[in-house]
Amino acid sequence: MLRTPHLPKLAWWLFCLTLVLMPLPLGGNRSWVLLIIAPGLLAIWGLLLASDSSRHQLGQAIGQSKFPLACLAGIALLQTLQTLTLPASWLATVSPGLATLWQGQGSLSLDRFNTQLYATLTLCYTSAFIFIQYFALQSARLIKQLLLVLVLAGIFQAVAGIYLYSVNADYTLFYFALHHVRTIGTFTYHNHYAFYLVMALCLGLGLIMAEPATQQNGGWKQQFNKLLAFVESRKMLLRLGLIVIVIALVLTKSRMGNAAFFTALLASMAVYLALVKPRNKNLLWLVASVVIIDIVVLGSWVGLDKVAERIGNTALSKDSATLSAMIRGQENSPEWPRDESVETRMLPADYAVNIIKDYPITGTGAGTFYTIFPTYKPATVNQYYDHAHNDYVELLTDHGFIGISLFAALVLCVIARTIGVLRHRKSALAKGLAFSTIMACCAALLHSLVDFNLQVPTNAMLFTCILGLGWSAGFIERPARQL
C-alpha cells in the first residue's frame, strides 16, 4: 500500500475542484453533471483508500457520522428500491396506486432511469458528507480552506453574474437560450442562482466568525493601528467579497432569495445571541454592518427598492380573471399580472396534494413529478410543470412519507448538533461552522416553500456539504482523546 502524505492533500484539491466545476455548465442542472462529479468523487475514494492511514481515518469519519449517514443511506436505499421490479402482491401492499397503474408486477417508480439518476446523485452527496468529516479529522486548516474555496466560488459567480447582467448578455449555450435581464451567473434560473449565493454568504459569515476575536484594549493609537490592520487584512478582502455577493443577490430580483437571506441572518444571529456567552462584540458589529450597509446603502444603490417593489406587486391572491389567464399561460392577456401571486406560484403544489394522498408511503419515484403531475392538473392548465415549485411537496410526491422523514431527520440532527456546538464549544472555527449551518438551514427551509432548489444537483450538493461542515463542528479542533 502507498504511504504518502500527499494523497490526502491531492484528494482535498480534487474535492474542491469538483465542487467549483459543478455549477459552471448551466448551473449543474442537467443529468450530465454526473460526468463532472462522479469521476471526481470516485478518484477521491481511490486516493483515500490507497493508504492504510487514510483508510483508518475514513473509518473514523464514518464512525463519527453514523446517524446522518444512516439517513443519507436510507434515502439512497429507498431510491434504489423504487427502481426494482416487485411482484404484483408486494406492489399492491406497499403502493396500491402504483399497482393499479402497472396492472401487475412493476416498480415503485414511474421512471426508473430518472430514479436511478437520483439514487446515484444521493450516493455522491453521501460521499461528499464523508469526505468533509475525513478532512475535518485530518486538519482544521483544510476545513478553513474548503470554506474559503466555496466562498471564492460564490464570489466568482457573483462577479460573472453582475458582468453578464451589465452587458445585457443574450446567447445560447448547449441549446439553451440565456437572457441576462437579471443576474443569473452560470445558472439558467435566477432563483437557483440566488440560493447558491445565499449559501455562499452563509459560509462567508461563518468563515469570518471562525477567526479568533481580537481584544479591544489600549489607547486610541492602538485602536487606530488595529483598524488599519483590519483594512489591510484578508478579513477585509473577504468582507468586500461578501458585499459583491450581496449586490449580485439583490440584482437577481429574487423575492424569496433575498427575503430568505435576511430572515435567516437575523434568525441565526438571534440563536447565536441566545446560546453563546460571552458574546463577541466585534462579531455583533460585523453582522450589524451586513444588515445596515448591505441593505440600506448597497441595496438602495443596486436596486433593492426594485425587489421591494416586486414583492409589493405580488398579491397574496389574484381575482378569478387573473388566475384564469395565468394558469392558461396567456401572457398577452390584459389580466396578466406584473408578478405572479403567491397563490399562483403554489398552484402546482396545491394540485399535487392529491398525488400525496394516492401514493403516501413511497411516492411515485424520485424524479417522477413531471410524469405523474399531468394526470392531476386540471385540463384548463396549459403550462408544463417539471417540478412542484415546493421542495416539501415534491419530496412527498417522489419519496412519500418514508423519504421525507429521512430528509427531515438528517436536517434536524445536524441542527441539534450545531446548537450544542454554540452552547458548549469554545473553538471559534466550530462556532463559525455551526452559525453557517444554522443560517443556511433557515434560508433553505424558507426558500423551499416556493421553489425546488434541492432538486438541482449543484445546490443539493452545496447544501449537503454545509450539513457536513455543521456536523464536523462537533469534533473539529478537539484533542484526539475526546473524539
C-alpha positions in Angstrom: 0.0 0.0 0.0 1.1 3.6 -0.6 2.3 5.5 2.4 2.5 9.1 1.2 1.2 12.2 3.0 0.5 13.9 -0.4 -2.6 11.7 -1.1 -5.0 13.4 1.4 -4.0 16.9 0.1 -4.4 15.7 -3.5 -7.8 14.3 -2.6 -8.7 17.7 -1.0 -7.8 19.6 -4.1 -9.8 17.3 -6.3 -12.8 17.6 -4.0 -12.6 21.4 -4.2 -12.2 21.3 -8.0 -15.3 19.1 -8.3 -17.4 21.5 -6.1 -16.2 24.5 -8.1 -16.9 23.0 -11.5 -20.4 21.7 -10.7 -22.3 25.0 -11.3 -20.4 26.0 -14.4 -22.4 24.2 -17.1 -25.9 25.7 -16.8 -25.8 25.7 -13.0 -25.2 21.9 -13.0 -29.0 21.4 -13.5 -28.6 18.7 -16.2 -28.2 14.9 -15.9 -24.7 15.1 -17.5 -23.5 16.9 -14.4 -22.7 13.4 -13.2 -19.9 13.3 -15.8 -18.3 16.0 -13.6 -18.9 14.9 -10.1 -18.9 11.1 -10.4 -15.4 10.7 -11.8 -14.1 13.3 -9.4 -15.6 11.6 -6.3 -14.5 8.1 -7.5 -11.0 9.4 -7.9 -11.1 10.8 -4.3 -12.2 7.4 -3.0 -9.4 5.8 -4.8 -6.8 8.2 -3.4 -8.0 7.9 0.1 -8.3 4.1 0.0 -4.8 3.8 -1.4 -3.1 4.2 2.0 -3.6 2.5 5.4 -3.7 5.7 7.3 -6.3 7.3 5.1 -8.5 4.2 5.2 -8.3 4.2 9.0 -9.4 7.9 9.2 -12.1 7.2 6.7 -13.4 4.6 9.1 -13.2 7.1 11.9 -15.1 9.7 9.8 -17.9 7.3 9.1 -18.0 6.3 12.8 -18.3 10.0 13.8 -21.3 10.4 11.5 -23.4 7.3 11.9 -26.8 8.9 12.2 -26.7 11.5 9.3 -25.0 8.8 7.1 -27.8 6.4 8.1 -30.3 9.0 6.9 -28.5 9.6 3.6 -28.0 5.8 3.1 -31.7 5.3 3.8 -32.6 7.8 1.1 -30.3 6.1 -1.4 -31.7 2.7 -0.5 -35.3 3.9 -0.9 -34.5 5.3 -4.3 -32.8 2.1 -5.3 -35.7 0.0 -4.1 -38.0 2.2 -6.2 -36.3 1.0 -9.3 -36.7 -2.7 -8.6 -39.4 -4.8 -10.2 -41.7 -6.1 -7.5 -44.3 -8.9 -7.6 -47.9 -7.6 -8.0 -48.8 -8.7 -4.5 -45.9 -6.8 -2.9 -46.6 -3.8 -5.0 -50.3 -3.8 -4.0 -49.3 -3.9 -0.4 -46.7 -1.1 -0.5 -48.4 1.2 -3.1 -51.9 0.3 -4.2 -51.9 3.3 -6.5 -48.9 2.1 -8.5 -50.3 -1.5 -8.5 -53.3 -0.1 -10.3 -51.2 1.8 -12.8 -48.9 -1.2 -13.6 -51.8 -3.7 -13.5 -49.4 -6.4 -12.4 -45.8 -6.5 -11.4 -43.9 -3.3 -11.6 -41.6 -0.9 -9.8 -42.2 1.8 -7.2 -41.1 4.4 -9.7 -42.8 5.6 -12.8 -39.5 6.5 -14.4 -36.8 4.0 -13.4 -34.0 5.8 -15.3 -34.6 9.1 -13.6 -34.9 7.5 -10.2 -31.6 5.7 -10.8 -30.1 9.1 -11.6 -31.4 10.5 -8.3 -30.0 7.5 -6.4 -26.6 8.0 -8.0 -26.7 11.6 -7.0 -27.6 10.8 -3.5 -24.6 8.5 -3.3 -22.5 11.4 -4.5 -23.9 13.7 -1.8 -23.2 10.9 0.8 -19.6 10.7 -0.4 -19.2 14.4 -0.1 -20.5 14.3 3.5 -18.0 11.6 4.4 -15.1 13.4 2.8 -15.8 16.5 4.8 -15.7 14.5 8.0 -12.4 13.0 6.9 -10.8 16.3 6.1 -12.0 17.7 9.5 -10.2 14.8 11.2 -7.1 15.5 9.1 -6.8 19.2 9.8 -8.9 22.2 10.8 -6.8 24.1 8.3 -8.3 22.0 5.4 -11.8 22.8 6.5 -11.0 26.6 6.7 -9.5 26.3 3.2 -12.6 24.5 2.0 -14.8 27.3 3.4 -12.6 29.8 1.6 -12.8 27.9 -1.7 -16.6 27.7 -1.6 -16.9 31.4 -0.8 -14.5 32.3 -3.6 -16.7 30.2 -5.9 -19.6 32.3 -4.8 -17.7 35.5 -5.4 -16.8 34.2 -8.9 -20.5 33.5 -9.6 -21.4 37.0 -8.3 -18.8 38.8 -10.5 -19.8 36.7 -13.5 -23.5 37.4 -12.9 -23.0 41.2 -12.4 -20.8 41.4 -15.6 -23.2 39.4 -17.8 -26.1 41.5 -16.5 -24.3 44.8 -17.0 -23.7 44.0 -20.7 -27.2 42.5 -21.1 -25.8 39.2 -22.4 -28.0 37.2 -24.6 -26.8 33.9 -26.1 -27.4 30.2 -26.5 -25.4 27.5 -24.6 -25.9 23.8 -25.0 -29.1 24.6 -27.0 -30.5 26.7 -24.0 -31.3 30.3 -24.6 -29.9 32.6 -21.8 -31.1 36.1 -21.3 -29.3 38.1 -18.6 -32.1 40.5 -17.8 -31.2 39.9 -14.2 -28.2 38.3 -12.6 -28.1 34.5 -13.1 -24.3 33.8 -13.3 -23.7 30.5 -15.0 -27.2 29.2 -13.9 -30.4 29.1 -16.0 -32.9 30.2 -13.4 -32.4 33.3 -11.1 -33.9 31.6 -8.0 -31.5 28.7 -8.2 -28.7 31.2 -8.6 -30.0 33.3 -5.6 -30.0 30.1 -3.5 -26.4 29.4 -4.4 -25.3 32.9 -3.5 -27.2 32.8 -0.2 -25.3 29.5 0.7 -22.0 31.3 -0.2 -22.9 34.2 2.1 -23.7 31.8 5.0 -20.3 30.2 4.5 -18.6 33.6 4.3 -20.0 34.8 7.5 -19.0 31.6 9.2 -15.5 32.0 7.9 -15.3 35.5 9.4 -16.6 34.2 12.7 -14.0 31.4 12.6 -11.2 34.0 13.0 -10.2 34.4 16.7 -11.6 37.6 18.3 -9.2 40.5 18.8 -9.1 42.3 22.1 -10.1 46.0 22.1 -7.7 47.1 24.8 -5.3 50.0 24.6 -5.4 53.7 23.7 -6.7 55.4 20.5 -3.4 54.9 18.7 -3.5 51.2 19.3 -7.2 51.1 18.2 -6.3 53.1 15.0 -3.4 50.7 14.2 -5.8 47.8 14.7 -8.3 49.5 12.3 -5.6 49.9 9.7 -4.5 46.3 10.2 -8.1 45.2 9.7 -8.4 47.3 6.5 -5.3 45.6 5.1 -6.2 42.1 6.3 -7.7 39.2 4.4 -10.8 39.5 6.5 -11.4 42.9 4.9 -11.0 41.4 1.4 -13.4 38.7 2.4 -15.9 41.3 3.6 -15.6 43.1 0.3 -16.2 39.8 -1.5 -19.4 39.2 0.6 -20.6 42.7 -0.4 -20.2 41.7 -4.1 -22.2 38.6 -3.5 -24.9 40.7 -1.8 -25.0 43.0 -4.8 -25.5 40.0 -7.2 -28.2 38.6 -4.9 -30.1 41.8 -4.9 -29.8 42.0 -8.7 -31.4 38.6 -9.1 -34.6 40.3 -8.0 -35.5 37.0 -6.4 -38.1 37.8 -3.8 -37.7 34.7 -1.7 -34.0 34.5 -2.2 -33.5 38.0 -0.7 -36.1 37.5 2.0 -34.7 34.1 3.0 -31.2 35.5 3.3 -32.1 38.5 5.5 -34.6 36.5 7.6 -32.1 33.7 8.1 -29.4 36.1 9.0 -31.5 37.8 11.7 -32.8 34.4 13.0 -29.4 32.8 13.2 -28.0 35.8 14.9 -30.8 35.6 17.5 -29.9 32.0 18.1 -26.2 32.9 18.5 -27.0 35.7 21.0 -29.2 33.3 23.0 -26.7 30.5 23.2 -23.2 31.9 23.1 -21.7 33.5 26.2 -19.6 35.6 26.5 -20.6 37.3 23.2 -18.1 38.6 20.7 -18.9 42.3 20.4 -16.7 42.6 17.3 -18.8 39.9 15.7 -22.1 41.6 16.6 -20.9 44.9 15.0 -19.8 42.9 11.9 -23.2 41.3 11.4 -24.9 44.6 12.1 -22.8 46.1 9.3 -24.0 43.4 6.9 -27.6 44.4 7.7 -27.1 48.2 7.7 -24.6 48.6 4.9 -25.8 45.9 2.6 -29.5 46.6 2.9 -29.7 50.3 3.3 -26.7 51.6 1.4 -25.8 49.0 -1.2 -29.5 47.9 -1.5 -30.6 51.4 -2.4 -27.7 51.8 -4.9 -28.1 48.5 -6.8 -31.8 48.1 -6.7 -33.2 46.6 -3.5 -36.0 49.0 -4.0 -36.9 47.1 -7.2 -37.0 43.9 -5.2 -39.3 45.5 -2.7 -41.5 46.8 -5.5 -41.6 43.4 -7.0 -42.7 42.0 -3.6 -45.3 44.8 -3.4 -46.7 43.8 -6.8 -47.1 40.3 -5.5 -50.5 39.9 -4.1 -51.5 37.0 -1.8 -54.1 36.1 -4.3 -55.5 37.4 -7.7 -59.0 37.7 -8.9 -60.5 34.9 -11.0 -59.8 36.5 -14.3 -56.1 36.9 -13.5 -55.8 33.4 -12.2 -57.6 32.1 -15.3 -55.1 33.9 -17.6 -52.1 32.7 -15.6 -52.9 29.1 -15.4 -53.6 29.1 -19.2 -50.3 30.7 -19.9 -51.9 33.7 -21.6 -49.1 36.2 -21.1 -50.6 38.7 -23.6 -53.9 38.8 -21.8 -54.7 42.2 -20.2 -55.4 40.3 -16.9 -51.8 39.0 -16.9 -50.1 40.5 -13.7 -46.7 42.1 -13.5 -45.6 39.5 -10.9 -47.2 36.1 -10.2 -49.1 35.9 -6.9 -48.3 33.6 -4.1 -51.5 31.7 -4.9 -50.5 31.1 -8.5 -46.9 30.1 -7.5 -48.4 27.5 -5.3 -50.8 26.1 -7.9 -48.7 23.0 -8.8 -48.1 22.2 -5.2 -51.9 22.6 -4.5 -52.8 20.2 -7.3 -50.0 17.8 -6.2 -51.6 17.2 -2.8 -53.8 14.6 -4.4 -50.7 12.7 -5.6 -49.6 12.5 -2.0 -52.9 11.1 -1.0 -52.8 8.4 -3.6 -49.1 7.5 -3.1 -48.4 8.3 0.6 -45.8 5.7 1.6 -43.1 5.7 -1.0 -44.3 8.2 -3.6 -44.1 7.7 -7.3 -40.3 7.5 -7.5 -37.5 10.1 -7.2 -37.6 12.5 -10.1 -41.0 11.5 -11.4 -43.0 14.6 -10.6 -43.1 15.6 -14.3 -44.5 12.2 -15.2 -47.4 12.0 -12.7 -48.4 15.7 -12.4 -50.1 15.9 -15.9 -52.8 13.4 -14.8 -53.6 15.5 -11.7 -53.6 19.1 -13.0 -56.9 20.5 -14.4 -57.5 20.3 -18.1 -57.6 24.1 -18.1 -53.9 24.3 -17.1 -51.8 24.5 -20.2 -48.4 25.2 -18.6 -45.8 22.5 -18.3 -44.5 21.8 -14.8 -41.5 19.6 -14.4 -41.3 20.5 -10.6 -43.7 21.4 -7.9 -42.0 24.7 -7.0 -42.1 23.5 -3.5 -39.4 21.1 -2.2 -41.6 19.7 0.6 -44.4 18.8 -1.7 -42.1 17.3 -4.3 -40.2 15.2 -1.7 -43.6 13.8 -0.6 -44.8 13.1 -4.2 -41.5 11.4 -5.2 -40.4 9.7 -1.9 -43.6 9.5 0.2 -43.6 9.9 4.0 -40.8 7.5 4.4 -38.5 9.6 2.2 -39.4 13.0 3.7 -39.0 11.6 7.2 -35.4 10.6 6.4 -34.7 14.1 4.9 -36.2 15.7 8.0 -34.2 13.5 10.4 -31.0 14.4 8.5 -31.5 18.2 8.8 -32.8 18.1 12.4 -29.9 16.0 13.7 -27.4 18.4 12.2 -29.3 21.5 13.6 -29.4 19.9 17.0 -25.7 19.2 16.9 -24.9 22.8 15.8 -27.0 24.2 18.7 -24.9 22.0 21.1 -21.7 23.4 19.5 -22.8 27.0 20.0 -23.7 26.3 23.7 -20.7 24.2 24.7 -17.7 24.5 22.3 -15.1 27.3 22.7 -13.5 26.8 19.3 -14.0 29.9 17.0 -14.0 27.6 13.9 -16.5 25.2 15.4 -18.9 28.1 16.3 -18.4 29.6 12.8 -19.3 26.3 11.2 -22.3 26.0 13.4 -23.5 29.5 12.7 -23.1 29.0 8.9 -25.1 25.7 9.1 -28.0 27.1 11.2 -28.2 30.2 8.9 -28.1 28.0 5.7 -30.8 25.7 7.0 -33.1 28.6 7.9 -32.6 30.1 4.4 -33.0 26.7 2.6 -36.2 25.8 4.6 -37.7 29.1 3.8 -36.8 29.1 0.1 -38.0 25.6 -0.3 -41.6 26.8 0.3 -41.8 28.3 -3.1 -39.0 26.7 -5.1 -37.2 23.5 -5.9 -33.6 24.2 -5.2 -33.0 20.8 -3.6 -33.9 19.1 -6.9 -30.9 20.9 -8.6 -27.7 18.8 -8.2 -25.4 21.8 -7.6 -27.5 23.3 -4.9 -28.3 20.0 -3.3 -24.6 19.1 -3.2 -23.7 22.5 -1.7 -26.4 22.2 1.0 -25.2 18.7 1.8 -21.7 20.0 2.2 -22.9 22.7 4.6 -24.7 20.0 6.6 -21.4 18.0 6.6 -19.5 21.1 7.8 -22.1 21.7 10.6 -21.8 18.1 11.7 -17.9 18.3 11.8 -18.2 21.3 14.1 -18.9 18.8 16.9 -15.4 17.4 16.9 -13.2 19.7 14.9 -10.2 21.1 16.8 -10.8 18.7 19.7 -7.9 16.6 21.2 -7.8 13.1 19.8 -8.7 11.6 23.2 -12.0 13.4 23.2 -13.1 12.1 19.8 
